[in-house]
Amino acid sequence: MKEIDVKRIGDKTEELFGKIAYHYPAGIMDAIRQAHQQEDNPRGKNVFDMLEENARIAIEEHIPICQDTGMAVVWLSIGQDVHLTGGDVNEAIHEAVGRSYTANALRASVVDDPLFERKNTKNNTPALIHTRIVPGEEVTIEVMAKGFGSENKSQLKMLTPAMGVEGVKEFVLDTVKKAGPDACPPYVIGIGIGGDFESCAEMSKAALLRETENADTRYSQLEKELLEKINTLDIGPMGYGGKATALKVMVEYAPTHIAGLPCAVNICCHVCRHAKAVIQ
């Protein structure tokens, strides 16, 4: 049995949220540079010039990449042979998010109730926490700062099994078309297929964290085909037209009921702020 103090988890969470406010994930920055080289629309190329300059300024002057510093989302994978000590791990994470957003002067965007008072909590808490118990003696923390310009353009649809692959493709393309320029393309797009209503949506967001190609060749091929189709829409960088409407498409899937084919599309802007750490 491995003992891990929740303070270590909180401290690492605080560090990660401070980092992603100013630094693009390496894989996303590489994709931006590659798309910039391939873009032949002059307005699109100009947008990429500005995105790369913005990324440089964010690091050099310690200014957030975007004024919408996002809602804090945390995936916590806890090894079943870990004994957490020192208090409530959820409280440790909420407090860490509050410290990070306050210390780094990041915009607080969370309101305490969604419908009536909508009173700002002042420190961007609470975070959204997804917890999983996994084999092992370590804790993995994955964090994302999800802006709502892109979140508001995300969609979920309960397709029927008869709609199949073509139905999924049509829904994804329709969702991107409806997003248009409004969610700051070029996009990173996460797709969840299967499960049920709520797990499908969570899968689509978790898909945005993946840095590697899908291990299932059927789904990796679907990702490539969808990316190609999306990039023929000519929405382009920031909606000015061009080849790069999306940088990446990632699909996650899960078993589902014989009567269902849930599909969720989580749109993310070109930043796709996320990071990962392992505590042993």
N, C-alpha and C positions, 0 to 999 in steps of 0.2 A: 504493500500500500504506500503510495507516494503522497506526501502532504504538500499542498500548495496554498500559500496565504492569498486570500482574495485581494489583498493590497497590491500584490505583484500584478494581478490581472487588471486592476484599476489603473495602476501606473502605466502599464503598457498600452492600455486603451487610450489614456490621456495623450500619450506620445504619438500614437498612430493618427488620431484625429487632428492633432497639430500638424503632422507631416502632410496629410493628404490635402489640406487646405491650400498648400503652396506648391506641391509637387505633383505633376502628372505621373500616373503609373508608367513604368518604363515601356511596357508593351504598347500602351496607347500612344505614347509619344513617338515610338517607332512607326506605328501605323499612320500617324499624322504626317510624318516626314515622307513616308512612302507615297501616300495619297497626294501630297504636295508635288512630288516629282512627276506623277502620272497625270495630274490635272492640266488640261489644256484650255480651260475657260479662263480668260484674263481676270474676270471678277472673282472667280473661285480661287485662282492663284493668289490674288490680293488678300482674300480672307485668310488663306493659310499663312501668308506673310505675317498678318496681324496675330494669328493664333500662336505662332512660334515666338513672336516678340513678346506677347502677353505672358507666355510660359517662362521666358527668360526674366522678365521684370518681376514676376511673382516670386521667383527664387531669390534674385539678387536684392530686391527691396522688401522682401518679406510682406508681400501684399497678397491677399487671397486671389486665386485664379479667377474666381467669379464672386460677385456680390451675394448671390444666393449660396450660402455656405452649407445648405442642405439640412435634411433631417438625419439624425444619427441612427444608423442601422448596424446591429452587431450580430454576427453569427458566432456562437460559442460552442465549440465541440469539446466536451469534457470526457476524458478517459475514465472508464468505469472503475479503474484501480486508483483513482485520485480521490484523496480526502481533502475537501476544501476547508480551510480554517480561517479564523479571523473575522467572521461575520457573514453577512448576506452578500453573495456574489452579485446579485442584481443591483442592490444598492451601491455596491462598489463601482459598478459600471456606470450607473446614472450619475453618481458623484464625479466620476472621472470625466464624463462628457461635459458636465457643467464646468469643471475646472478648466478643461481644454478650451472650450469656447470662450470662457471669460478671460483666461490668461492670454490667449491669442487674439483677443478683440474681434472674434468672429461674430457675424450677425446671428442673433437669436431669433429663430423663426417659428418656434413651437408655441401653440396656444393651448390652454389647459382644457377647454371643452370646444368641440368642433362647431356647435350650432348656435349657442346663445351668447354668452359674454365674450368668448374668444379672447381671453385675457392672456397676454404673452407671459410665459414662465420666466423670461429674462435670461436664461442660460442654456436654452436649446434642449432642455430635458422635459420629459423622460425620453430615453432612447428606446428604439424598438429592438428587442432582444429575441433571437431565435436560438434555443438551446437544444443540443443533441448529446446523448450519451453514446460514446464510441469506445471500442477496445483501446487499452493502453494506459500509460501513466503520464500523460501530458495533456495540456489544454491548448487548443488552437483558437486564436481570436482572428476573425476577419471582420473588417469594418468598412462601411460605405457611408459617404455623405451624399444623400440623394436630393437633388434639387427638384422643385415642384413644377418648373416650366416643362420638364420632360415627364415627370410623374403624372401630371394631369393629362398627358396625351397617351398614356398606357391604357390597354384594353384587355378584357377577358370575355371569352365567348364559349358557351357550352355547345360545341358542335355535336352533330350526330355522327356515329361511326360511319354511316354511308357517305359522309362528306369526304372522309379519307385525307390523303396527302394533298390533293388539289384544294380541298376545303381549307386546310391549314395554310397553304400558300396564299390563297385568295384573301383570307382574313389578315395575315401578316402584311401583305402589300396594301390592303385597304387601310389598315391602321397607320402605316407609314405615310400614305397619301394624305390622310386626315391630319396627321401631325404637321405635314408640310414644312414650312420654315420656322414654326412657332417654338420648337423645343431645342433650338441651336444645333442644327446639323453641321458637320457630319455626325451621324448617330452611332452609338453602340447599342445593339439590340439584343435583349435577352428574351428567350422564348421558353415557356414551360408547356409541355404536352403530357396529358394524362393526370393521374391522381384524382383529386376531386376539386371542388370550387376553390377552397382556400389554399390547398397545397400547390395547386397549379400556379397560382399567382406568386407564391413564395419561391417556387422553382424558377420562374421567369426572372425574378430579381437576383436570385443566387447565381443564375447563369452568367450574369454580368461580371462575376468575380473570376471566371475561368480564364486562364492565360494560355492553355494548351488546346490543341485540336481535339475534337470529340473522339473518344476511344472507339465508338461504334461507327464504322465506315458509312452505314446508311444515313446516320444523322450528320456526320461530317459532310457528306455529299449534299444533304439538304441545306446545311448552313451555307455552303458555297453557292448553291443555286439561288437561294434567297438573297444573298448578298449581291450576286450578279443582277438579279431582277430589280432589286431595290435601287441599284446604281444606274439603272436605265430610266429612272423616273425623272431625272434632270431637275430635281429639287436643288441639289448641290450644296456646297458650303454656305451656311447661313441663308439658304434659299435663293442664292444668286445664280443658280444653274451650274451644271458641271457634272463630272463623273462621280464625285464623292458625296453621295447622299448618306452613306453609312461606311464606317470603318470596319466593323466586325458584326457578325451575327453568331450568337451562341445558343444552342438548343439543349435543354435538359428534359428528360422524360421519366415517367414512372408508370407502373401498372395502374389500370383503371377498371371501372365497371364495364360489363359487356354492353350496357346501354349508352355509354358515354364516350365523348372525345373532347374533354376540356382543353382549351388552348388559351394561354395568356401571353401577351406581348408587352414587355416592359421596355419602354423607350428611355434611353439615357443620352444626355448631350455628349459632345465630343470629349469632355473631361473624364467622365466615368471614374470618380475619385474613390479608390479603394486600396486597402493594404492588409497584410496578413502577418501574424507573428505566432510563434510557438513557445509556450512556457513549459519547461521540464523540471 
